[in-house]
Every structure is written in structure tokens, then in C-alpha cells.
Amino acid sequence: MPGRAALALLFCTFPASAQVQWTRAPGALRLVSRFDARVAYDAARSRVILFGGNNFDTWFRDTWEWDGSAWIERFPATIPPGRSGHGMAWDAVRGRIVMFGGVGQGGTALLGDTWEWDGTDWTQRTPPVSPSPRWSVAMTYDAARRVTVLFGGGATTFQAPPAPDAHWEWDGTTWSQGPAGPPVRFAAGLAWDSARNRTVLFGGAAACMAFTCPTFGDTWEHDGAAWTRVATTGAPARTGHSTFYDPLRAATVVTGGQSACFPACSTVFGDTWEWNGSSWTQGAARPWLGHSGAAIFDVARTRAILFGGWKVVPFISNTLLAETWAGDATGWNLVAPEPMPKATPGQPMVYDSGRGRVMLFQNALPSGSPGLPQTWEWDGQSWAQRFPANSPPARVSHGLAYDSRRGRTVLFAGQLASGTIVNDTWEWDGNDWSQRSPATNPRPQVGPAMAYDAARGVTVLYPGGFEPGPLWEWDGTDWTLRSPAANPPARLYPALAYDPARRRIVLFGGVQSPVNHDDTWEYDGTTWIDVSPAVRPPGRTYASAVFDVARGRTVLFGGSVPGGPPMGDLWEWDGTRWTQRLTAETPLPRTGPGMAHDAARSRTVLFGGRGQVGYFQDTWELLAPCDRAGPGQVDSGGLRVACSAPPRVGTSFCITFSHAPPQGAGFHLLLIAPGPCLNPPPVFQPPAVCAASYVHALPIAVLATTGNPASFCVTLPPNPVLAGTPFCVQGDALETGGCFRATDGLVIVLQP
């Protein structure tokens, strides 16, 4: 490989806290599923602007622009707090989008702040008088009087009662209260009819009583002086609908929403209605029932844009959307599909090393029937849905493992969308799914743990619910029941990974009520061995584990104690000890995330999982550009090495370490070898080394220098192909007694 000798010189010295890093995958920065986001049309820049929304775990604070074909995230210098259910409207005279209120992170704190977006940055306004904090507000811009009109909102986080001071107006400097009129309400629809110079209000919900929130079906108009009720019939009563004005048809449009209920509804709408100033007319229905989406009319592209919200299959399932639809007089069309897998439970992931892809299989509807099977792949830049000719039935809590010898992903068991527990076996070859028909099958089960034993060429199955017991193995043709001489105590939902360096299956945790296991077991192909060390992660279930090939570690993340909150701690097992790793940024605590190690890019990929309330739809990557592999003999004079900057192709780095006198003789070696740094026995070890070597392959370079401290510097070639390449680096310092003292081993993974 060109430049390999130069790679040998790479070393960095950045703090231990930065050696392991979680990062939000850059290609995964997509507008993810959410509801109660808000949009406004920026007429000066011909863009639809979206801010906020929530998915029950995150109250978003991201700013997005729709340019007619894609959503583009903006990164302003000033960012308002996350929120949902706020109001947004375009002030045409001042060229600003005005935002007010909503509910903040956690869904408990109402907001009463005023912000403006100028196309580049957000600015908070601090008028002396403001509406009281509220959420589920409606806002529009009265172009005749040049004021932003706000109406309604919930005065508590449980939406009852509505704010009594319903009508407010913002002139760009101050808020002033408007006249009384419609009964107070929250989650109404509001739009400015530019043809008739009227603010139109429709629907909304009244004070909730006994978990029921009566909804309105009345239509009101404000002419700048007073409110007038202009209709009581037409579109059915609703709340959580999307409302906007269509200048081409000179009509206020209402679509979707739900009927009189809270927190759950049996009637959800997928209809579209138009108000022309005198009557309501039903328009083209959209292809799904839903509520709490964000919609506005895109003047430049002469069509309405609708994003997100809840998609509802009555009596079956509800799912959050990240789809973008365009609507006109002929109907609604999907213009931007889901950019990533759904946020759903029970979706294990694997790394397809033959194709360099992380893949998952899921039921895209969270519960119920008929279900929607989906196959997704992550290539390190973005998620792409595959559309095979054949597919397993939609399910959750299945087992998944990648058979590297045959180039197949193996899927087994799980719970179908109908609720049936199954024991079918399927394989994915990168293009299509095929069902296998083995002579012998394990029993139907949910939550089996699976890992591929590359040394023996079999997929190992640790049974899940409804079949506690010994292991099964799949050889590509049949399932075989194994009966090891020793077994871990029975449990459900442990974390399982295969350590190819030590040729063992590693098992941690799981639950056997009322015991939450914190033990570690290893399976060598013959029997289980209890290797639980004194220091270990807290007991848990629904954690995820993968093996990091570059660093030679089993990585464990997440899980929970049944009935307890999700966990967000990160642990690593090197075959001898568990070590908790701390990172500056970390995914929020969760149970059951999908995890797979992308060996080509030397990164562990994490997607989704369940939080305290809902499911995540985020993609993270765990990387370690320069990570300590184990202690050298650091007790006798400054031999511990650490990193100061990520090693990147095309940049210069130096390795420096010292050995304090009187032991130091001023002669130092640097050994660089491809691959991970592992524990003994090593392949290569310099003569008379006083400490164990972590170099396990023949070095591609052995460098020497005199002087103290020792310094080795190099400029890496700017070859992007080198990104993701791991190397093991270790220094040795000659002591006056003639023996070499070893530094820590460090795994260097080149970054792009």
C-alpha cells in the first residue's frame, strides 16, 4: 500500500477523554420523524422554513429549508430552545419569520418567548409585554394591517384549559391583545385570506375533561376590527389539523386532524377541505389518515408542502412520519420519502462485510397488523431502503447475524405484526431475501441473541423468550442443538458478540426475573466459561454489543433494568477486564438500539432504540482515532502515551515520549504494525523487553532515535483510501540496565 511506511510514523497525543468519541453521523443529519413541528414560507428566499417538533424523547431545535426538492439543514449562530406546538408566520413587510411559544424539552415547560428568523440567524426579541406562555398556538400574518396574529393555545402542558387571553398581535416591536371573539381553544387552524383581507380560523379543541377534549367545527373570520362567526357546518370538527391559504384557488385549506378525544382517538382524518369565504367544499383526500403535521403553501412551486406528523391506521397502529408530501387541486403526492428507517422497537443490525454495508430489517409500523416489512442499509453516508422481490413478514424482536463465509445475513424468529411468535429462517444475499427450510428448527421465540462464529463457520443462537435453554447453531443448511458441559443461568435478552481475536462468543447480562444479571460468559465452541471480573457493568437487559475489530474490544451500550430508566453508559471488554469509557458527547440513554461494527471504516454504528417514552430515530458512530490498548510499564518514568489530535490523512503528526533518568539511556524504538493492539502472546517482541508487547503482527517499520524525549514526525499522504485503516503503535525506551521499557499500546485509526 502506498505510503504505508509513512503511516507507521503516525501518532497523536490528545486527552484520554477524546480517545473514544460518539458522533452524530454526518450523513444521517436528516429531518427525522416528528410531530407538532411548525413551518412558514419565506417569500424573500422562496423557501419553506421548518423549526422544532418532538418525538416524545427529543424536543427539536433544528432549522430546515425546503428548496423544492430536498430539506437542507441550516446551522445558525443562535439557536432557540427546542420546542413543539409553537406558532410561526412570515412577516412580509419586515422579511422575517416570527416564532412564539410552544412547549420545551421534556414536554413540561411552556414557553412564552418571541424569536425572529432573517434567513441567516435567529434573534430573540424581548418586548415589555407578551402573551402568556402556551403551546398548540395558531399564527398567521395579516398583510393588510402588517401584524402577526396569534390565537389560542394550551395554558398547561396537558392542554387544559386553553389560554383565556386568546388573541394577540405582534407589530415587530410590541405584542398587544386583540378583541375577544371565538371561544378560547388550542390546536386550531389559522390562515390569512389575501383575496378578501380576512384572517380565517377553523376548529381546535376546548378544555379537556376526563381525558376528553371536545373539538370545534366552527369557522370564524377577523376583518381587522372584530371576529365574526361565518359558518358552523362544513368540514367536520377537529383538532391537530394542518391549515394554510392557497392563493391559486383563493381558498383556506384544512387537511387531516383528529376528532374529540385525548389522549387517543378513534376518528382521524385524511380529508382535505377548502373555504372560499362563503362555504366549505371537500377536496382531494390524501393517501393516509393523520394529524399534527406541518403544512404551508409554497408560492414559488405553486403547491402545498406537508411534512411529518402522525400516520394512523385506525385500531391498529400509529407511527411518526418523516415524509414530505406536495398537494394541489389534483391531490397529494409523495415528494420526499422517509430518509432513514422508522423509529421502532426490536430492530437488530449487522455489518455485511462482503458489501461494506450495515443493514437492518424492521416492521415499519410499531404494532398491530398488517405490518410493513422494510430492509435498510447504511453505507457510512446515508440510509437507503432496499426493495427486494421477496421479504420476510414484518416482525420485531428477531435475531440477526452475518455469515461472512457464505456472504449471507441470517434472520430467525421474532414476533409478527399480528402478534404471532414464529421460528422461520430467512437469508439476505444483498439483493433478495429467501426463506430456508431446515429439517430441524428451534421453537418459536422472541428476542433471540445471535452472533456468527467465524472460526467454526456457524451462526450461534442464544434462545429468547418461550425457549430458554441451550444453544443452537446454524451451518447454512440446518439448525443443530448444542449441549455444552456448562451453561449460564437461564436469562432473556442478553447482549451477545463474537470476538474473532480470541475465537469466543461473549455474553453479558440479561434478565431472569427478579435477577438482572451482570455476569460475563464466553463460549469457545465447546462449553461456556464464567469469566466475570470484579469490575463489571451494572446488570441489565436489552443492551447491545458488538466487537470492534480495530481495537480488539467487545463494545456494550444501553439497556435497562426492567421497570427502570434506560441506560446510556459505554463499556468495553478486552477479554480480561471491563472498562467504562466516557465521551464528551453521547447518545441519549436507550434500550435495544441496533448496533453493528463497520470494519472497513473502523466505526461502530448505532441506530434507534427506545428512550424513556418513545423511540429514537438517530444514527451515531463510535470511533477511536487513537486509543490506548493497555498499560505499558509506566511506573518508572513517563512512558504512558496519549493523543492530542485525531490522525487525519494529509496532515502531519508527531510521536513523542520520554524516559526519565536515571533509568533512561536515551535510545528509543517505535514499532508500527498493521491491525489492532492485542494482549499477549505477541507475534513480534523486541529483545530484552521488560513489559508485554501489544504488537501482534510483523511491524511495517521499526524506527530508532536518540535523545530524550524521543520524537518521530511525519506528514501523511492525502489518500482518502487510507481512511479507516488501523495500526498498532508502541514505543520502547532502553534502560541503563540493558532492558527495554515498553509504552502503552495505541490503536491508530486514520480519519478522513
Order of alpha helices (4+ residues) and beta strands (2+ residues): alpha-beta-beta-beta-beta-beta-beta-beta-beta-beta-beta-beta-beta-beta-beta-beta-beta-beta-beta-beta-beta-beta-beta-beta-beta-beta-beta-beta-beta-beta-beta-beta-beta-beta-beta-beta-beta-beta-beta-beta-beta-beta-beta-beta-beta-beta-beta-beta-beta-beta-beta-beta-beta-beta-beta-beta-beta-beta-beta-beta-beta-beta-beta
